[in-house]
Amino acid sequence: MARRAPSGWAPAVAPAPSRRLAGRVLVLFTLSLSCSYLCYSLLCCCGGPAAPRARCPPARAAAAKKLLQQSRPCGRPPPAPPAGSAPGPARPGTKRLPRAIVVGVKKGGTRAVLEFIRVHPEVRALGTEPHFFDRNYHRGLEWYRSLMPRTLDSQITVEKTPSYFVTKEAPRRIFNMSRDTKLIVVVRNPVTRAISDYTQTLSKKPDIPTFEGLTFRNRSLGLVDTSWNAIRIGMYAVHLESWLQYFPLSQIHFVSGEKLITDPAGEMGKVQDFLGIKRVITDKHFYFNKTKGFPCLKKSESSGLPRCLGKSKGRTHVQIDPEVIEQLRDFYRPYNIKFYETVGQDFRWE
């Protein structure tokens, strides 16, 4: 006869070892799934021997904001430079403020002086006119310096802006930059200079009034209009007064625009002496171009090929009534004489 179970009896429960074994199996299964997912993710992101190349998610750091759209393969360094290559050498020299400035005058021959002096190995010149001391002074000296070519300690930086000579503020501003700045002024017969100035303007604005109409306020009375810039620039003695308030004559060199054509080596020799550099530019650097009526360089700064100034240089002047020319000579005569006396040099424009 079967025995009845005592009251309070419950079904038997699996022993503790069986429960531990089941837990371990579950953990191993979970780890296996995790490892499989991790391997799959790595293969998809970084690629394997047979996997297609994939891209990593964009960086989210604020410092890498600009690179959000420029992801690269995960974990791969940037490509190495080709074998044997090396970083390019730093450009030699330093950008310095100019030690010499060609301050004038317009249509006097300033471009020729700049191009000729650039042949010298101890000179580096800015090719364009920065107009810092008349139009761009508000930009500051560091902006001005940034325009300059790089020079070695043994080289001189030069720039040219002809309008400085007739700019009232220019002498003071240049003095404030450096009181030791050397100034070069290329002057020319003021009557010829005015006609050249007008010829250039006429080539750009064919509808301007005649030279005679712009020159005189009243031609019958011989009253010259000094408000016209082409006339006013040639009043050299007037403009020079402003410069002599800040610079001694020993720091200003005057180049004859006429001799620059007939004897370029001689005039450039004096410029080299003024700058304190050896006379390297000589007759061998020039030849006379009969077509332009102007000397040209046999060797330029950038190449050994002959080179003349641009098409705008040496252009044929417009024909002016001889009587008008004579009236202008009379007008300029007292200014010329005062200029000769001030600089101690007779340019023989009379």
C-alpha positions in Angstrom: 0.0 0.0 0.0 1.4 3.3 -1.1 2.6 5.7 1.5 1.1 9.2 1.6 3.3 12.1 1.6 3.4 14.1 4.8 1.6 17.4 4.8 3.6 20.5 3.6 5.5 18.5 1.0 6.7 20.3 -2.2 8.1 18.9 -5.5 11.8 18.4 -5.7 14.0 21.3 -7.0 17.1 20.9 -9.3 20.3 20.9 -7.3 22.5 24.1 -7.2 25.2 22.8 -9.6 22.6 22.5 -12.4 21.5 26.1 -11.9 25.1 27.3 -12.1 25.8 25.4 -15.4 22.7 26.9 -17.0 23.9 30.5 -16.1 27.3 29.9 -17.5 25.9 28.7 -20.8 23.7 31.8 -21.0 26.7 34.1 -20.3 28.9 32.4 -23.0 26.1 32.6 -25.5 25.8 36.4 -24.8 29.5 36.9 -25.1 29.6 35.0 -28.4 26.9 37.2 -29.8 28.7 40.4 -28.6 32.1 39.3 -30.1 30.4 38.4 -33.4 28.8 41.9 -33.6 32.1 43.6 -32.6 34.1 41.8 -35.3 31.4 42.6 -37.9 31.5 46.2 -36.9 35.3 46.4 -37.1 35.3 44.8 -40.5 32.7 47.2 -41.8 34.3 50.3 -40.4 38.0 49.7 -41.0 37.8 47.2 -43.8 39.7 43.9 -44.2 41.6 42.3 -47.0 38.4 41.5 -48.8 36.1 44.2 -47.4 35.2 47.4 -49.3 36.7 50.6 -48.0 34.3 52.4 -45.6 34.3 55.8 -43.9 34.2 56.6 -40.3 31.6 58.8 -38.8 32.5 62.5 -38.8 34.2 63.8 -35.7 31.9 65.6 -33.3 34.5 67.6 -31.3 34.2 71.3 -31.5 37.8 71.6 -32.5 37.2 69.4 -35.5 34.1 71.2 -36.7 35.7 72.0 -40.0 36.4 68.3 -40.6 32.8 67.1 -40.1 32.4 66.5 -43.8 35.9 65.2 -44.4 36.0 61.8 -42.8 38.9 59.4 -43.4 39.3 55.6 -43.1 39.0 54.6 -39.4 42.3 54.3 -37.6 44.4 54.9 -40.7 47.1 57.7 -40.6 47.4 60.3 -43.3 49.3 59.1 -46.4 53.1 59.4 -46.0 55.0 61.7 -48.4 56.8 60.1 -51.3 60.1 58.4 -50.5 63.0 60.9 -50.6 60.8 64.0 -50.4 61.3 66.6 -47.7 59.5 69.8 -46.6 60.2 72.8 -48.8 62.8 75.2 -47.4 61.5 78.4 -45.7 61.7 81.5 -47.9 64.8 83.4 -47.1 64.8 87.0 -45.8 62.4 89.2 -43.9 59.7 91.6 -44.9 61.0 95.1 -43.9 59.8 98.6 -44.2 61.5 100.5 -47.0 64.8 102.2 -46.4 64.4 104.3 -49.6 61.3 105.6 -51.4 60.9 107.1 -54.8 58.4 109.8 -53.9 58.1 111.6 -57.2 57.3 112.9 -59.6 54.6 111.6 -61.9 55.7 111.3 -65.5 59.2 112.2 -64.5 60.8 108.8 -65.0 60.1 107.1 -61.7 59.2 103.7 -63.3 62.5 103.7 -65.2 64.5 104.4 -62.0 62.7 101.6 -60.1 63.2 99.1 -62.9 66.9 100.1 -63.4 67.7 99.9 -59.6 66.1 96.5 -59.3 68.9 95.1 -61.4 71.2 95.6 -58.4 71.6 92.5 -56.2 71.5 94.5 -53.0 68.2 96.1 -53.8 64.7 94.5 -53.6 61.8 96.7 -54.8 58.1 96.5 -54.7 56.8 96.4 -58.3 53.4 98.1 -57.7 52.7 101.5 -56.2 51.2 100.9 -52.6 50.0 104.5 -52.1 50.4 103.9 -48.4 51.3 107.5 -47.3 48.5 109.1 -49.4 45.6 106.8 -49.8 46.1 103.8 -47.5 47.6 105.2 -44.4 44.7 104.1 -42.3 45.6 100.5 -42.9 48.7 100.7 -40.7 52.4 100.0 -41.0 52.0 96.3 -40.6 49.8 96.2 -43.7 52.4 98.3 -45.5 55.2 96.0 -44.4 53.3 92.9 -45.6 53.4 94.3 -49.1 57.2 94.4 -49.2 59.5 91.8 -50.8 61.6 89.7 -48.5 65.1 91.0 -48.1 68.4 89.8 -46.5 70.2 91.9 -43.9 72.5 93.1 -46.7 69.7 94.3 -49.0 67.7 97.5 -49.2 63.9 97.6 -49.6 62.6 100.2 -52.1 59.1 101.3 -53.1 57.8 103.9 -55.5 54.7 106.1 -55.4 55.1 109.4 -57.3 52.1 111.0 -55.8 53.8 111.2 -52.4 55.8 114.3 -53.6 52.6 116.4 -53.9 50.8 114.9 -50.9 50.9 117.4 -48.0 50.8 114.7 -45.3 53.4 112.4 -46.8 56.6 114.0 -45.4 55.3 113.8 -41.8 54.0 110.3 -42.2 57.3 109.0 -43.7 59.3 110.8 -41.0 57.1 109.1 -38.3 57.9 105.7 -39.9 61.6 106.4 -40.0 63.5 109.7 -40.0 66.4 107.9 -41.7 64.4 107.1 -44.9 66.2 108.1 -48.1 64.1 109.9 -50.6 64.5 109.9 -54.4 62.8 112.5 -56.6 62.9 112.2 -60.4 62.3 115.6 -61.9 61.8 116.7 -65.5 61.2 120.0 -67.4 57.8 120.9 -65.9 56.4 122.0 -69.3 57.3 118.6 -70.9 56.1 116.8 -67.8 52.7 118.5 -68.0 52.3 117.6 -71.7 53.2 114.0 -70.9 50.7 114.0 -68.1 48.0 115.3 -70.4 48.9 112.8 -73.1 48.5 109.9 -70.7 45.1 111.2 -69.5 43.9 111.7 -73.0 44.7 108.1 -73.9 42.2 107.0 -71.1 39.7 109.8 -71.5 39.5 111.0 -75.2 36.7 113.4 -74.5 38.6 115.7 -72.1 39.1 119.4 -73.0 42.1 120.5 -74.9 45.5 121.1 -73.2 45.2 124.8 -73.8 41.7 124.9 -72.3 42.8 123.2 -69.1 46.1 125.1 -68.7 44.7 128.7 -68.6 42.1 130.4 -66.6 42.4 133.3 -69.0 44.8 132.7 -71.9 44.7 136.3 -73.2 46.0 137.5 -69.9 48.3 134.6 -69.5 46.6 133.4 -66.2 47.6 129.8 -65.7 45.2 127.5 -63.8 47.4 126.2 -60.9 44.5 124.1 -59.6 44.9 121.7 -62.5 47.1 118.9 -61.2 49.1 118.6 -64.4 50.3 122.2 -63.9 50.6 122.1 -60.1 52.9 119.0 -59.9 55.6 120.9 -61.9 55.9 123.6 -59.2 58.6 121.7 -57.6 59.9 124.4 -55.3 56.5 124.7 -53.6 56.2 121.0 -52.9 59.8 120.7 -51.7 59.2 123.1 -48.9 57.0 120.6 -47.1 59.7 117.9 -47.3 62.4 120.1 -46.0 60.4 120.6 -42.8 61.2 117.0 -42.0 64.2 115.8 -44.0 67.5 117.5 -44.7 68.6 117.9 -48.3 71.3 115.2 -47.7 68.5 112.6 -47.5 66.9 113.7 -50.7 68.4 112.8 -54.1 67.2 114.4 -57.3 67.4 112.5 -60.6 67.3 114.4 -63.9 64.6 112.9 -66.1 66.4 114.2 -69.1 69.8 112.7 -68.2 68.1 109.4 -67.4 67.4 109.2 -71.1 70.7 110.4 -72.5 72.9 108.9 -69.8 71.1 106.3 -67.8 74.3 104.7 -66.4 75.5 108.0 -65.1 72.3 108.9 -63.4 71.9 105.4 -61.9 75.5 105.6 -60.7 74.6 108.6 -58.6 71.5 106.8 -57.3 73.7 103.9 -56.2 76.1 106.2 -54.5 73.2 107.9 -52.7 71.9 104.5 -51.4 75.4 103.6 -50.3 75.7 100.5 -52.5 78.4 99.5 -54.9 78.1 100.7 -58.5 77.0 97.5 -60.2 74.6 99.1 -62.8 76.8 100.4 -65.6 76.7 101.1 -69.3 76.7 97.3 -70.0 73.1 97.1 -68.7 71.6 99.5 -71.2 70.9 99.9 -74.9 69.0 102.7 -76.6 65.7 101.7 -78.2 65.3 104.1 -81.2 61.6 103.2 -81.7 60.7 104.3 -78.1 63.4 106.9 -77.9 64.2 105.5 -74.5 67.0 103.4 -72.9 66.1 99.8 -72.2 67.7 97.1 -70.0 69.8 94.4 -71.6 69.3 92.4 -68.5 66.3 92.5 -66.2 66.0 91.3 -62.6 64.1 88.2 -63.5 65.9 87.1 -66.6 68.8 87.7 -68.9 66.6 88.8 -71.7 66.4 92.5 -73.0 63.4 94.4 -71.6 61.9 97.8 -72.2 59.3 99.6 -70.1 55.7 99.2 -71.0 53.8 100.6 -73.9 52.6 103.6 -71.9 56.3 104.7 -71.6 57.8 106.8 -74.4 54.5 107.4 -76.1 54.3 110.3 -78.6 53.1 113.5 -77.1 50.2 115.5 -78.4 51.1 118.6 -80.5 50.8 121.8 -78.5 50.7 125.4 -79.8 54.3 126.8 -79.5 52.9 130.0 -78.0 51.2 128.0 -75.2 54.5 126.3 -74.5 56.3 129.6 -74.3 53.7 131.0 -71.9 54.2 128.0 -69.7 57.9 128.4 -69.7 57.4 132.0 -68.5 55.1 130.7 -65.8 57.5 128.1 -64.5 60.7 130.1 -64.7 60.6 131.7 -61.2 59.7 128.3 -59.7 62.5 126.6 -61.5 65.1 129.2 -60.4 64.0 128.8 -56.8 64.2 125.0 -57.1 67.7 125.2 -58.6 68.9 127.4 -55.8 67.3 125.2 -53.1 68.8 121.9 -54.3 72.1 123.4 -55.5 71.7 121.9 -59.0 70.9 123.5 -62.4 68.7 121.3 -64.5 68.9 123.7 -67.5 65.2 123.8 -68.3 65.4 127.4 -69.3 
